[in-house]
Amino acid sequence: LNRRTLRAQRRAGQLSATAAHLSTASGTLRSVQDLKRDVGPMRPLLGPGSQKVPKALPAPDGTGSMRMQSTTQSVAQLKDVSQSQSWRSPAAESALSLSPSQTLDLESGGLSPTSAVPTIPGEVMTSQMSLTSTEYRELTHGEPVSERGVWYSGYSMAGPPGESFGQLIVCFGDAKRGQLGVEPTAGARQISRTTTLVVEELRHQEPVQIEAAGVASFVVGSKGQVWAFGSNRSMELGGRKEVAQIASAQRMKSVRDVHVVQVSSANSTSGQSHTLVLGNNGEVHTFGASNCGALGQGPDVRQSAPLLLRFSAQVPVKMVAAGARHSLLLTDSGRLFAMGDNTHGQLGMESRLHGSFVDTPRSVEGPLGDEEVQVKLIAAGDSFTMAVTEEDRLYTWGANANGQLGLGKLQDQMVPQPVPQLSGLRIGAICCGACHSIAITNDGAKVWAWGSNVHGQLGVGVDGDGAAQRVKPSLIPALSNRRDMVMCQVTAASNHSLALTTTGEVYAFGLNSHGQLGFPTVKSASEMFASEEGGDPLTQHQMLQQKALRDRAKARNKVEMDQPKLYENGIEKLWLPVRVVSLSQYRVRAVATGDMHTLTIAQHYHS
């Protein structure tokens, strides 16, 4: 068997035979015969009746092996597997496991995780066993067990992270605060030449999630580690207060003991910056600054290094989201909790009952306050919130001055309100900008947008009547019902948006004031033109602006898909979705954007 086949079988749990030599957790190769001699025969992990389930202890040496301390637990409490012989553990069928997260328990003869690192998509790791989510669900009284963070099935339409070897962090936009992972001067110089750059420190680190905050960036690795770079003026990077800025990707020491599965930080520069970190055990750590309770730590904590949210220690959380001044927590049971500023009703609570802000997590009221209603998707804008239930009903609430709630009116809403136009359309992804919203429905075939369209952030072009907003969801024609184009992710911030296809192509639309769409800015293009040809930069700037306006007028009545020459001299804004040609050499796996910069997880096509 070649390595690719072995990896595919290992992810699918189908290995019933092993190669002659296996790689241990420490990376060394050992023969199967030596391993069998050292650890003895393998016995099934689970069986009928009572059995000892191993519990992992820290490894005493550098061999990568674990010594186990077994604890007794009745498997009958999980499920009487004798009633269903159709299920068999893949571990029980294989002589040895290729997964470094499973080692032999010398006392009980079972398998035990050496760490809480998910090594295959959909894997659920606990302190007692390592099973795929499907198997674990079958063993827990038939009750669903939710994965968390990026491993949660609802996090991305593309599914949980797969093979991440060889993937890069490619970014573009403003570099003044180090949020692109390079020294600001050098970053600005490289961006002016190539538009995009690669974060060299994160090569070969197997990223599974990226998060673009207002002026900061985060990258989560497959082993639960987190790198952060950019501004730390509000302690939003979790660093010491005296460290104002980090210009290169550095491992976050303050959460080194947490196996992180998701990071969410306010992608807006309009509020105080705060960050939420979700661990694989369902616990949340919050840090940064917020004078309106977005940290959820009570009235006395307004700025902090990473601090455990006591609420999450009692109620496990599977997904988090951060707005400009508020935060959202989605629990394992599908209940939604919120905290922070409630001036516009973005917490989904009556302001007259809870005041202008809430400093500890409280349940969202209205239709989502019903315990029988389960939420599967959440998104937070600057001052409004969106959520999707398991019945594919979209609810929105909060600020609505630009129609960003999609309700056909402009009044703020204090409690969740249903968006009838998208009811039952199999909503797969949602995102919020400052004052606009986007959703993907029909398994990626349709993309809807509504709210402010002042800078083209809806991707629907310029309205003939001059309207600068859409108060109801409108289809984006360039991204909907197109042959061989299936959308799997949308992301938005401030006044721009980006969309990702299943083939790894990125389309951008909206404001490009800092190059956050992956195109040169008009200002940087004019400076290059002036330096090369001479002349007054202001005159050249005006000339380029006029040229961009003429080009847009020519292309306004047709889809601007693959016309990079229209924008080679810089662009101020895009009214229709345009493929980001600066990423054409990459297959993009994920994209995240903040007010002034964008991050992507990408892989060279040739690799």
Secondary structure, 3 states (H helix, E strand, C coil): CCHHHHHHHHHHCCCCCCCCEEECCCCCEEEHHHHHHHHCCCCCCCCCCEEEEEEECCCCCCCCCCCEEEEEEEHHHCCCHHHCCCCCCHHHHCCCCCCCCEEECCCCCCEEECCCCCCCCCEEECCCCEEEHHHHHHHCCCCCCCCCHHHCCCCCCCCCCCCCCCCEEEEEECCCCCCCCCCHHHHHHHHHHHCCEECHHHCCCCEEEEEECCCEEEEEECCCCEEEEEECCCCCCCCCCCCCEEEEEEECHHHCCCCEEEEEECCCCCCCCEEEEEECCCCEEEEEECCCCCCCCCCCCCEEEEEECHHHHHCCEEEEEECCCEEEEEECCCCEEEEEECCCCCCCCCHHHHCCEEEEEEECCHHHHCCCCCEEEEEECCCEEEEEECCCCEEEEECCCCCCCCCCCCCCEEEEEECHHHCCCCCCEEEECCCEEEEEEHHHCEEEEEEECCCCCCCCCCCCCCCCEEEEEEECHHHCCCCCCCEEEEEEECCEEEEEECCCCEEEEEECCCCCCCCCCHHHHHHHHHHHHCCCHHHHHHHHHHHHHHHHHHHCCCCCCCCHHHHCCCCCEEEEEEECHHHCCEEEEEEEECCCEEEEEEEECCC
